[in-house]
Amino acid sequence: MKISLEDLKKFRENFESSEKNVVAMNAASNCAINTAALNRVHAQSMNRVFSNEIKTRGVTNQKKSGRCWMFAGLNLLRESVADKLNLENFELSQSYQMFYDKLEKANYFLESIIETGKEDLHGRLVMWILSKPVEDGGQWGMFVDLVEKYGVLPKELMDESFQTSDSATMNRLLDTKLREDAMILRKMIEKNESEKHIQSKKVEMLDEIYRILSINMGLPPQTFDYEYKDKDGNFHRIENITPVEFYKEFGFPLEDTVSVINCPTPDKQFMKTYTVQYLGNVIGGKGITYLNLDLKDFKEMAKKAILDGNLTWFTADVGKMMEREKGILDTEIYDFEKLYGTKFIFDKSSRLDYGDSLMTHAMVFTGIDINSEGKITKWKVENSWGDQIGDKGYFIMSDSWFDQYVYEIVVDKKYLSKEMKKALKEKPVILPPWDPMGSVAFAR
């Protein structure tokens, strides 16, 4: 049925019958909705003292790019490198990782196009693949595959370029070029050209992508010398080392980590492993594997890791109930229900099922607050949005926000129970590309 004039009259009468509606209208129509709904008392109650904190070497800044997953991963590794080299301040090159991530994603995209070459061009699957050839976002498994293949590099040896810090135009041009390449490859498949010819053509396409990336970012070093003074003022020189050798000597083994999710939707069992079709970057890498756990086990694992002094990489839906400038993540930070006189009834499961939430951002847990009764009250978070927001770039997360919006954590396999380790060895269930667990961390 259509909206009738009688309906409109009734809507207006209902609105005007409440003075609260008028006050709310005057507030929300004259400032940002978040400002109008900010729970001031609650915001002021969020103190930044934690019972357990892990000291880090400060926040980084991904600027206008969607590389949060990469920044968060490198921030874990840099602590190991800096400790072993006895450095006060240190960063690993995000540009170096970005260069090879884009190149590998281009190859992954083209291989996906070849694999689906006989699928309907306008079907959901091919359209999904074509929607984001080389986006900035990523997942933990993609980070692991990159580092294990290409290693890591001190930042000063491949610093940020304009394009790495503001990637939108570069990404748009790369996407266009790759979609053109997809068109060419599909036409070759339609003509039943040989696999050898198709692969040869793909290599030519990747050569073009390499050239575009090099022009935008510079050439990544293959070997390097690294000279530095440690925090005691002592001079050191590391000579003729490759990025892979540097990672193996000064990093920690990423192969010992596991990606654990809390996805309580009816279609996903706990104590089961999952992977996602067409989600990845490095062909021939380990790819994406998640172990799905209930919230209690999921949270306990993060707690144990932090109490043991281990920084913990995680993903969440950062746009929900976030006060960006103050650096607060809390389910009660905004009184949207009071502002609008309505109820928002989604829980974590239904929010995922109905497309209202997904993993959007990767950060690092650096602390936890546990009260005298043993209850977790809040979490300390290292973000990668620079030091001008929050507490010098660090955010505070309420435990209730963790329950609702944290979806993935990465921990050492030693924290898994026997049952979890057994589940991890099982063949993972393959999820379709558009599953919410197929999302990548990209927020900026």
C-alpha positions as CSV (number, residue, x, y, z in Angstrom):
1,M,0.0,0.0,0.0
2,K,1.1,3.6,-0.7
3,I,1.6,6.2,2.0
4,S,-1.7,8.1,2.2
5,L,-2.4,11.7,3.1
6,E,-4.1,10.4,6.2
7,D,-0.9,8.6,7.2
8,L,1.1,11.8,6.7
9,K,-1.2,13.8,8.8
10,K,-1.0,11.3,11.6
11,F,2.8,11.1,11.4
12,R,3.0,14.9,11.8
13,E,0.5,15.0,14.7
14,N,2.4,12.3,16.5
15,F,5.7,14.1,16.1
16,E,4.4,17.5,17.2
17,S,2.6,16.0,20.2
18,S,6.0,15.5,22.0
19,E,8.2,18.4,23.0
20,K,11.1,16.0,23.2
21,N,10.8,15.5,19.4
22,V,11.1,19.3,18.8
23,V,14.1,19.6,21.1
24,A,15.8,16.6,19.4
25,M,15.0,18.2,16.0
26,N,16.6,21.5,17.0
27,A,19.7,19.7,18.2
28,A,20.2,17.1,15.5
29,S,19.4,19.5,12.6
30,N,22.0,22.0,13.7
31,C,25.0,19.9,14.4
32,A,26.5,16.4,13.7
33,I,24.2,13.6,14.9
34,N,27.0,12.1,17.0
35,T,27.4,15.5,18.7
36,A,23.7,15.7,19.5
37,A,23.6,12.2,20.8
38,L,26.9,12.2,22.7
39,N,26.5,10.8,26.3
40,R,28.7,13.4,28.0
41,V,28.6,11.9,31.4
42,H,29.5,8.5,30.1
43,A,32.3,9.9,28.0
44,Q,33.8,11.6,31.0
45,S,33.6,8.4,33.0
46,M,35.9,6.5,30.6
47,N,39.2,6.9,32.4
48,R,42.4,5.7,30.7
49,V,44.1,3.9,33.6
50,F,44.6,0.1,33.0
51,S,45.6,-2.6,35.4
52,N,47.7,-4.2,32.7
53,E,49.5,-2.4,29.9
54,I,52.1,-3.3,27.3
55,K,54.5,-0.6,26.4
56,T,54.9,0.1,22.7
57,R,56.9,2.4,20.5
58,G,54.0,4.7,19.7
59,V,51.3,4.9,17.1
60,T,51.8,5.1,13.4
61,N,49.7,6.8,10.7
62,Q,48.2,5.1,7.7
63,K,47.0,8.5,6.4
64,K,44.6,8.4,3.5
65,S,45.0,4.7,2.8
66,G,43.2,1.5,3.9
67,R,46.3,-0.3,5.1
68,C,45.3,-0.6,8.8
69,W,45.8,-4.4,8.7
70,M,49.3,-4.0,7.4
71,F,50.2,-1.2,9.9
72,A,48.8,-3.3,12.8
73,G,50.8,-6.3,11.7
74,L,54.0,-4.4,11.2
75,N,53.5,-2.8,14.6
76,L,53.6,-6.2,16.1
77,L,56.7,-7.2,14.3
78,R,58.5,-3.9,14.9
79,E,58.5,-4.5,18.7
80,S,60.4,-7.8,18.2
81,V,62.8,-6.2,15.8
82,A,63.4,-3.1,18.0
83,D,63.9,-5.2,21.1
84,K,66.5,-7.4,19.4
85,L,68.3,-4.4,18.0
86,N,67.9,-2.4,21.3
87,L,66.2,0.5,19.6
88,E,64.2,3.2,21.3
89,N,62.1,4.2,18.2
90,F,61.6,2.2,15.1
91,E,59.2,1.5,12.2
92,L,59.0,-1.0,9.5
93,S,58.3,0.1,5.9
94,Q,54.6,0.0,5.1
95,S,55.4,1.1,1.5
96,Y,57.5,-2.0,1.0
97,Q,54.6,-4.3,2.1
98,M,52.1,-2.3,0.1
99,F,54.1,-2.6,-3.2
100,Y,54.1,-6.4,-3.1
101,D,50.6,-6.6,-1.7
102,K,49.3,-4.7,-4.8
103,L,51.4,-6.8,-7.2
104,E,50.3,-10.1,-5.5
105,K,46.6,-8.9,-5.5
106,A,46.9,-8.1,-9.2
107,N,48.1,-11.7,-9.9
108,Y,45.4,-13.1,-7.5
109,F,42.7,-11.1,-9.4
110,L,43.9,-12.2,-12.8
111,E,44.1,-15.8,-11.8
112,S,40.5,-15.5,-10.4
113,I,39.4,-14.1,-13.7
114,I,41.0,-17.0,-15.6
115,E,39.5,-19.5,-13.2
116,T,36.0,-18.1,-13.7
117,G,36.5,-17.4,-17.4
118,K,33.5,-19.4,-18.4
119,E,31.2,-18.1,-15.7
120,D,28.5,-15.6,-16.6
121,L,30.1,-12.1,-16.8
122,H,27.0,-10.6,-15.1
123,G,26.6,-13.3,-12.5
124,R,27.1,-12.5,-8.9
125,L,30.5,-14.2,-8.6
126,V,32.3,-12.5,-11.5
127,M,30.8,-9.1,-10.6
128,W,32.1,-9.6,-7.1
129,I,35.6,-10.3,-8.3
130,L,35.5,-7.3,-10.6
131,S,34.3,-5.0,-7.8
132,K,37.6,-4.6,-6.1
133,P,40.7,-5.9,-7.9
134,V,43.4,-4.3,-5.7
135,E,41.8,-2.6,-2.7
136,D,44.0,-1.5,0.1
137,G,42.3,-3.7,2.7
138,G,43.5,-7.0,3.9
139,Q,43.4,-9.8,6.5
140,W,45.9,-11.4,8.9
141,G,46.5,-14.4,6.6
142,M,47.3,-12.1,3.8
143,F,49.8,-10.3,6.0
144,V,51.5,-13.5,7.0
145,D,51.8,-14.6,3.3
146,L,53.3,-11.3,2.4
147,V,55.9,-11.3,5.1
148,E,56.9,-14.9,4.7
149,K,57.5,-14.4,1.0
150,Y,59.0,-10.9,0.9
151,G,60.2,-10.2,4.5
152,V,60.3,-6.8,6.1
153,L,62.4,-3.6,5.7
154,P,63.2,-0.7,8.0
155,K,61.0,2.2,7.1
156,E,63.8,4.6,6.2
157,L,64.9,2.3,3.4
158,M,61.6,2.6,1.6
159,D,59.7,5.5,3.1
160,E,56.2,6.6,2.2
161,S,55.4,8.1,-1.2
162,F,52.6,10.5,-1.9
163,Q,50.6,7.6,-3.4
164,T,51.1,5.2,-0.6
165,S,49.8,7.8,1.9
166,D,46.9,8.9,-0.4
167,S,46.1,5.8,-2.5
168,A,42.7,6.5,-4.0
169,T,43.8,7.7,-7.4
170,M,46.4,5.0,-7.8
171,N,43.9,2.3,-6.8
172,R,41.3,3.7,-9.3
173,L,43.8,3.5,-12.2
174,L,45.0,0.1,-11.2
175,D,41.5,-1.2,-10.9
176,T,40.7,0.2,-14.4
177,K,43.8,-1.4,-15.9
178,L,43.1,-4.7,-14.3
179,R,39.4,-4.7,-15.4
180,E,40.6,-4.1,-18.9
181,D,43.0,-7.0,-18.5
182,A,40.1,-9.1,-17.3
183,M,38.2,-8.3,-20.5
184,I,41.1,-9.4,-22.6
185,L,41.6,-12.6,-20.7
186,R,38.0,-13.5,-20.9
187,K,37.9,-13.0,-24.6
188,M,41.0,-15.2,-25.0
189,I,39.2,-17.9,-23.0
190,E,36.1,-17.5,-25.1
191,K,38.2,-18.2,-28.2
192,N,39.6,-21.3,-26.5
193,E,43.2,-20.1,-26.6
194,S,45.8,-22.2,-24.9
195,E,46.5,-22.0,-21.2
196,K,50.2,-21.3,-22.0
197,H,49.2,-18.3,-24.2
198,I,46.8,-17.0,-21.6
199,Q,49.4,-17.3,-18.8
200,S,52.0,-15.6,-21.0
201,K,49.6,-12.7,-21.6
202,K,49.0,-12.5,-17.9
203,V,52.7,-12.1,-17.2
204,E,52.8,-9.2,-19.7
205,M,49.9,-7.6,-17.7
206,L,51.7,-8.0,-14.4
207,D,54.8,-6.4,-16.0
208,E,52.6,-3.3,-16.6
209,I,51.3,-3.4,-13.1
210,Y,54.9,-3.6,-11.7
211,R,55.8,-0.6,-13.8
212,I,52.8,1.5,-12.5
213,L,53.6,0.5,-8.9
214,S,57.3,1.4,-9.3
215,I,56.4,4.8,-10.7
216,N,54.1,5.5,-7.8
217,M,56.1,4.0,-4.9
218,G,59.7,3.5,-6.1
219,L,61.6,0.3,-6.5
220,P,61.7,-2.0,-3.4
221,P,65.3,-2.9,-2.3
222,Q,66.3,-6.5,-2.9
223,T,69.2,-6.4,-0.4
224,F,70.2,-3.6,1.9
225,D,72.7,-2.4,4.5
226,Y,71.3,-1.0,7.8
227,E,73.3,1.3,10.0
228,Y,71.9,2.5,13.3
229,K,72.7,3.5,16.8
230,D,71.0,1.7,19.6
231,K,69.3,3.4,22.6
232,D,72.7,3.2,24.5
233,G,74.4,5.2,21.7
234,N,76.3,2.2,20.3
235,F,76.8,2.1,16.5
236,H,75.9,-1.0,14.5
237,R,76.0,-2.1,10.8
238,I,74.1,-4.9,9.2
239,E,75.4,-5.6,5.7
240,N,74.0,-7.2,2.6
241,I,70.9,-8.7,4.1
242,T,67.6,-9.5,2.3
243,P,64.3,-8.4,3.7
244,V,63.4,-12.1,4.2
245,E,66.6,-12.7,6.1
246,F,66.0,-9.6,8.2
247,Y,62.5,-10.9,9.1
248,K,63.7,-14.3,10.1
249,E,66.6,-13.0,12.2
250,F,64.8,-10.2,14.0
251,G,61.1,-10.8,13.8
252,F,59.1,-13.6,15.3
253,P,57.6,-16.7,13.5
254,L,54.2,-15.7,12.1
255,E,53.5,-19.3,11.3
256,D,53.0,-19.8,15.1
257,T,49.9,-17.6,15.0
258,V,46.3,-18.4,14.5
259,S,43.3,-16.3,13.5
260,V,40.3,-16.8,15.8
261,I,36.9,-15.3,15.1
262,N,33.7,-14.9,17.0
263,C,30.9,-15.2,14.5
264,P,27.7,-16.3,16.3
265,T,25.5,-16.5,13.2
266,P,23.4,-19.7,12.8
267,D,25.2,-20.8,9.7
268,K,28.6,-21.0,11.5
269,Q,29.4,-23.6,14.1
270,F,31.8,-22.9,17.0
271,M,34.9,-25.1,17.1
272,K,34.9,-25.2,13.2
273,T,37.4,-23.7,10.8
274,Y,36.4,-21.5,7.9
275,T,37.9,-20.0,4.8
276,V,36.5,-17.6,2.2
277,Q,36.4,-18.2,-1.6
278,Y,38.5,-15.6,-3.6
279,L,39.9,-13.9,-0.5
280,G,43.6,-13.6,-0.5
281,N,46.6,-12.0,-2.2
282,V,49.6,-14.4,-2.6
283,I,48.9,-17.3,-4.9
284,G,50.6,-20.3,-3.3
285,G,50.5,-18.9,0.2
286,K,48.7,-20.3,3.2
287,G,45.6,-18.1,2.6
288,I,42.9,-17.3,5.1
289,T,41.8,-19.7,7.8
290,Y,39.6,-18.8,10.8
291,L,38.7,-20.9,13.9
292,N,35.3,-19.9,15.1
293,L,34.9,-19.8,18.9
294,D,32.1,-18.7,21.3
295,L,32.5,-15.3,22.9
296,K,33.7,-16.7,26.3
297,D,36.7,-18.6,24.8
298,F,37.3,-15.9,22.2
299,K,37.7,-13.2,24.9
300,E,39.6,-15.4,27.3
301,M,42.2,-16.0,24.6
302,A,42.8,-12.3,24.1
303,K,42.9,-11.7,27.9
304,K,45.6,-14.4,28.4
305,A,47.7,-13.1,25.6
306,I,47.7,-9.5,26.9
307,L,48.3,-10.6,30.5
308,D,51.4,-12.5,29.2
309,G,52.6,-9.3,27.6
310,N,51.7,-10.2,24.0
311,L,50.4,-7.5,21.8
312,T,47.2,-8.7,20.0
313,W,46.1,-8.0,16.5
314,F,42.4,-7.8,16.0
315,T,39.6,-6.7,13.6
316,A,36.3,-5.0,14.5
317,D,33.6,-2.8,13.0
318,V,35.2,0.4,14.1
319,G,32.6,2.8,12.7
320,K,30.0,1.6,15.2
321,M,29.6,3.6,18.5
322,M,33.0,5.3,18.1
323,E,33.9,8.8,19.3
324,R,36.8,9.4,17.0
325,E,38.4,12.6,18.4
326,K,38.3,11.3,22.0
327,G,39.3,7.8,20.9
328,I,36.4,6.0,22.6
329,L,34.8,2.8,21.5
330,D,31.7,2.1,23.7
331,T,28.2,0.8,23.3
332,E,26.8,3.7,25.5
333,I,28.8,6.6,24.1
334,Y,25.8,7.8,22.1
335,D,22.2,8.0,23.2
336,F,20.7,7.4,19.7
337,E,17.7,5.7,21.2
338,K,16.8,8.7,23.4
339,L,17.5,11.2,20.6
340,Y,15.1,9.5,18.2
341,G,12.7,7.8,20.7
342,T,13.2,4.4,19.2
343,K,15.0,1.1,19.9
344,F,17.8,-0.5,18.0
345,I,17.4,-4.2,18.6
346,F,20.1,-6.0,16.6
347,D,22.5,-8.3,18.4
348,K,25.9,-9.4,17.1
349,S,24.4,-12.3,15.1
350,S,21.5,-10.5,13.4
351,R,23.7,-7.5,12.7
352,L,26.0,-9.7,10.7
353,D,23.2,-11.6,9.0
354,Y,21.3,-8.5,7.9
355,G,24.3,-6.7,6.5
356,D,24.6,-4.1,9.2
357,S,28.1,-5.0,10.4
358,L,31.4,-6.6,9.2
359,M,35.1,-6.4,9.9
360,T,36.3,-2.9,8.8
361,H,39.4,-2.1,10.7
362,A,42.5,-3.8,12.3
363,M,44.2,-2.5,15.4
364,V,46.3,-3.8,18.3
365,F,45.3,-4.5,21.9
366,T,48.0,-3.1,24.2
367,G,46.3,-3.3,27.6
368,I,43.4,-4.5,29.6
369,D,41.7,-3.3,32.8
370,I,40.5,-6.0,35.3
371,N,38.7,-4.9,38.4
372,S,38.9,-6.3,42.0
373,E,36.2,-8.9,41.1
374,G,38.2,-10.2,38.2
375,K,35.9,-8.7,35.6
376,I,37.2,-7.0,32.5
377,T,36.1,-3.4,32.3
378,K,38.0,-2.0,29.3
379,W,40.7,-2.6,26.7
380,K,43.6,-0.3,25.5
381,V,44.0,-0.1,21.8
382,E,46.8,1.1,19.6
383,N,45.4,2.6,16.4
384,S,47.1,3.7,13.2
385,W,45.4,7.1,12.6
386,G,48.2,9.2,14.0
387,D,48.7,10.8,17.4
388,Q,46.3,13.7,17.1
389,I,43.2,11.8,18.2
390,G,42.4,9.8,21.3
391,D,45.2,9.7,23.9
392,K,48.1,10.3,21.6
393,G,46.6,7.9,19.1
394,Y,45.5,5.2,21.6
395,F,41.9,4.4,22.0
396,I,39.9,3.0,24.9
397,M,37.4,0.2,24.3
398,S,34.6,-0.8,26.8
399,D,34.2,-4.5,27.4
400,S,30.6,-4.3,26.1
401,W,31.9,-2.9,22.8
402,F,34.3,-5.8,22.5
403,D,31.4,-8.2,22.9
404,Q,29.4,-6.6,20.1
405,Y,31.9,-5.4,17.5
406,V,35.2,-7.4,17.8
407,Y,35.2,-10.2,15.3
408,E,38.7,-11.5,15.0
409,I,41.9,-11.8,17.1
410,V,45.3,-13.3,16.3
411,V,47.1,-15.2,19.0
412,D,49.9,-17.7,19.4
413,K,48.8,-21.3,18.8
414,K,50.0,-22.1,22.4
415,Y,46.8,-20.5,23.7
416,L,44.6,-23.1,21.9
417,S,43.1,-26.0,23.9
418,K,43.5,-29.6,22.6
419,E,40.0,-29.4,21.2
420,M,40.8,-26.2,19.4
421,K,44.0,-27.5,18.0
422,K,42.1,-30.6,16.7
423,A,39.4,-28.3,15.1
424,L,42.1,-26.2,13.5
425,K,43.5,-29.3,11.6
426,E,40.1,-30.0,10.0
427,K,39.4,-29.1,6.4
428,P,37.9,-25.6,6.6
429,V,34.3,-24.9,5.4
430,I,34.5,-22.6,2.3
431,L,32.4,-19.5,2.7
432,P,31.2,-17.4,-0.4
433,P,33.1,-14.2,-1.1
434,W,30.3,-12.0,0.1
435,D,30.0,-13.6,3.5
436,P,30.7,-11.0,6.3
437,M,33.7,-13.0,7.3
438,G,35.0,-12.3,3.8
439,S,35.4,-8.6,4.5
440,V,38.8,-7.0,4.8
441,A,40.1,-4.4,7.2
442,F,40.4,-1.1,5.3
443,A,39.1,1.8,7.5
444,R,41.1,5.0,7.5
